[in-house]
Amino acid sequence: FAGEGPMSVPEGSNPGAVKHNQEGIDHWNQGHYDVALKHFQAASKADSSIGETHFNEAICLDKLGRHGEATMHFKAAKKNAHGNKAITGSAILNGHIGG
């Protein structure tokens, strides 16, 4: 699972979600998972229908050892994947929710 990182949101998404998601990715890349999580949460709050932001929340929660919460967000990511195979085919997601 180690190779799976945060995803960008689809083109044309809510501007607030785009901004917070990108800030979250920047912090993730620096290893600041707790700060990244706050940005991904803000992105999901801006538009809860974006599967990628839920996925990003989930991988942060997983990194922080909060597996129960991670599983809930992996489920939301899959529900809102809109055909994104990077989400539906994710090994870490399917490991949490059982494929």
Secondary structure by P-SEA (a helix, b strand, c coil): cccbbbbbccccccaaaaaaaaaaaaaaaacaaaaaaaaaaaaaaaccccaaaaaaaaaaaaaacaaaaaaaaaaaaaaaccccccccccaaaaaaacc
